Amino acid sequence: MPTQTTHPEAISLKAFLHRLTTMQPLDIIPLLVLFILLFYGYNTWFAKIATMFLAITALLYRELLRDPRYWFAFACISGFSILYHWHPVDNHKFLLSYVTIMLFCAFAASPANQLRIISGNARLLIILLMGMSVFWKLYSSDPYLDGSFFEYTFIADERFDVFLGFFGLDMKQLASNHVAAFNLKQAYLDQDLSSIEVYSPPLLKNLAWLIGWWVVIIELVIAVFFMFRTPLMDKLGHWSLLLFIVTTYVPAPVYGFGWTLSVLGYAVSQTYWKNYGRLYLMCILLLIIYQIPWRMVMPIY
């Protein structure tokens, strides 16, 4: 008697989609953090080896993702990596280290309190991150609100060349800016070099000023909304954070930071607005799309 069969790939795809939509937050959060550590983690040689080993181990023994000893190992790896290369470490690497400590503390607690601990500490990390960022921008001795910070960042960082091309800078001018910025960074070798000359379109100064104030306002709004643990304030906080993630990482390709913020937002959403968790997962998918090397194929005249 003939029997109906289903293609194995169809079974795998259906099972994958079902698994993805039915996973519990305590399964999703550590898995996403592991992906961040694997793809946007620490660059020291021992961190790369250890992260790869721990990631393979977790694929073989999924229960390790809820083991506090597993996250204690990552906390140690991140801490040693930051100490080993202190100065060039990006800000989000510090945040990622705090996240590993958060997971260690959460999974060391009783199962009934684990999600509450993760959600509460994720909220605290967002408040401190955004609040301290605003504090630095307003009270730092370095100029920020006048737009000079973003103007220099756009000029010195090659990742923004495509956007500068829209402002009329050609390849020769962009290359000249990068050489000048490099010479300024090496100024400690030449005490006579205290300033550089760069090409900066007038519109770029205005754009840098607007972006500087926009970042301060949105970060302050996010911090304030999440400070008040009410459903309405949480809703406003989630929309503000989602807007920040979606808009910030189009021009600023710091995707590890975006992933980490998305995971923290997802964790906070488990308090009042669980449906918003899907939006944060969509943000992660959007950040993956942002990574498509469209900058490489766009013309710069």
N, C-alpha and C positions, 0 to 999 in steps of 0.2 A: 504494500500500500504506500503510495507516494506521500512524503511528508514535506511540509513547507519549511524552508530554511531561510535564514536571514544572513546577509553578508556580515562577516565579522567586524568590518569597519563600522557598519551601521550600529551594531551593538555597542561598540566601544564609544562612538560619538554620543549615542543616546545615554549611555551610562555616565559619561563624563558630564554632560549637560545636567543630568539629574543630580549628580553628586555636587556639582557647583551650586545649584540652586537650593540644595537642602543642607549644606554644610553649616555647622554651628559657628557662632562668632569665635569661640575658643579654639576652633580648628582653623578658621580663616586668618585671624590676626597673627598668630606665630608663623604661619606659612608665608604670609606676605612679608613679614619682617625678615624671614630667612631669605626670601628672594632679594630684598633690599641689600642685605649683607653680602649676598652672592654676586650681585651685579653692580652695586654702588657702594660696596664696603670699603675696607681699609687697604691701602696700597703697599703696606710693608710685606716683605716676602713671607714672614712667618704667619701673618694674618691671612694671606691668600691661600697658603697650604692648609692651615687649620680650618678655614671657612669651607674650602672645598671638601675636606675630609668629613666635617660635621654635616654638611649638606647631603653628601652621599649616604652617610649613616642614617640621617633622618628619612631619606627616601626608602631605606630598607626597613627601618623601625620607626613608623610614624608616631608611636606613643612617646618618643623622645621629645617631640615638640611641646609636650605638656610636662616635661621633667624639669624641675628647677635647676638641677645640676647641669643640664644642657645649656640653659641660658646664663648660668653662672660662668660657664666656660667662655661664652661669647662676650660676657661683660669683661672678663679678664683680658681676652684678646683685644677688644676695642680699647680698653684702658691702656694696655701696654703699647698699642699702636699709636695712640695719641701722644703718649710720653716719648716714644721713640722718634716721631716726626712732629714735633709740637707746632712749629711756625707755619708750615704749609698746609696744615689740616683745615679743611673746609668747615664752616660752622655747622652744617648739617651732620657732620661726622660726630660732633659732640652730642647732638640731639639723638642720633642713632644709638650712641653708647648709653644714654639715659633710658632709651626704650628697652634695651636688653636688660638693664637693671630692673626696670618695671616688670618685665615678664618673669624674671627670676623671683621677685618678691611675690608676684601674683600666684605663680604656680607652687610656691612654697606654702601658701595658705590652703585652707580647706576648700574643696571643690565648690561649695556653695558661695564662697566669697570671691572666687577668682575673677569672674567677669566684672564684678563691682569694683574690685581693686584696679583692674586694667582701665576701666572706663573713667574712674575718678582720677587716676594718675595721668591718663591721657589728657583730660580736661586741664589739669594743673600744668602740664607741660605746654599746652597751647597758650594758656594765659601767661605763663612766665616767658615763653618764647616771644610772643607778640608784645607783651608789656615791656620787657627789657629792650627789645628792638626799638620801640618807640622812645624809651628813655634815652638810649644811646644817641639816636638821631637828633633829639631835641637838646641834649645837654653835653654832647661830645664837643671837644675843642676842634675836631675836624669839621670842615664845612660840609653840610649835607643839604639843607633846605634851600640853599641858593642854586641848586642844580649841578654844582661842579662835580659832585661825586658820580652821578650817572653820566655826565658828559665825558668825564675821563674814562669811565668804565666802557662806554660805547666805543670810544676811540682806541683804547688800549687793547681791548679783547677782540681777537680775530673772529670770534663766534658771532659778532654783531656786524660783520662786514656787509652782509646782504642788506641789512636795514639801512646802513649808512649809504649804500649804493642808491637807495631811493631818494636820499637827500642830495645827490649830485656828486658824491665823491667817486673818483675813478680809481683804478687799481694802483696807479702811481702814487696818488695821495694817501691811499690806505696803507701801502707799504711804507711810505715815509713816516706816517704816524706810528706804526708798529716799531720801526727802528728807533724813533725818538723816545717812545715809551720804554723800550728795552734799555736804552742808554741812561734814562733817568733812574731806572731800577738799579743800574750798576754804578750809580753816582758815588757810592762810598769808595770806589776805586779812583775817582777823579774829583777832588774836592772843589775844582773850579766849576763843575756843572751843577747849577742850582735851578735851572729852568730849561724848558724845551719849547720849540715852536711846532705846532700841529695845525692841521687843516680841520676846522670845525664850522660847519654851515650855521648860519644864524638861527634857522628853525630848530636845530638840534639843541641849542641852549634853552629855548622855550619848552621843547618836549622834555628835556631832562628836568627842568623845574617842575613841570606838571606831574611827571612820574614820581618825583621825590615827595611831593605833597600827597599824591594819591596813595603811595605806600604807607606813609605815616597815618593817614586817615583810616584806611582799611584795616591796618594792623591794630590801631587803637579800638576801632569798632569791634573787631573780633574778640579782643581781650575783654572788653567791657561786657559784651553780650554773654560770654561764657562764664563770667564771674557770678552772674545771677542764675542760680540753679532752678529756673522755672521753665515750664514747657514753651512759653512764648519767647523768652530770651534765648533759649536753646535753638528754637526754630530760626530766629534772626541770626544767631551765631553761625548756624550751619550754612545758611544761604550766603553769609558774608565769607565764610571760609571757602566754600565751593567756588564763589566768584573769584576769590584770590588765587586759588589753585588753577582755575581754567585760564585766567588772563595772564598770570605772572610768567608761566613757563612756556609761553609762545616766544617772547623775545629772549628770555633768560633760560638757557638750556641746562638748568641744574636739576635734573630729573630725580635724583636721589632725594633731594629735599621735598619735591612734590609728592613722591611716593610716601615718604615718611609722614607728611602732613595728612595725606589721604587716609593712611592707616590710623592715625590718631583721631581724625574726624570720624572714621567708621566706628572706632571704639567708643567715642563719646556718644554717638548716635544710639547706642544700645540702652541709654538711660531713659530718654523720652521718645525720640523719633526714630524708631528702628527702620522705618522705610527709607530714611535718608541714607542708610548704609549702602543701599544699592547705588545711589548717586556717587558715593565715594569710590565704589568699585568701578563705576563707569569713568570716573576721573582717572583712575589708574590705567584703564584701557585707553583713554584719551592721551595720557602722557606717553604711552607706547607709540601711539600714532604720531605724536609730536616728534618722536625720535627718528622718524623716517627722514633720511638725509636730503630733504627738499632744499635746504640751504645750498647744497653742493651743486644743484642743477639750475638754480636761479641765476640769471646773468647779472654781472656787476660791470657797469660801463665806466 
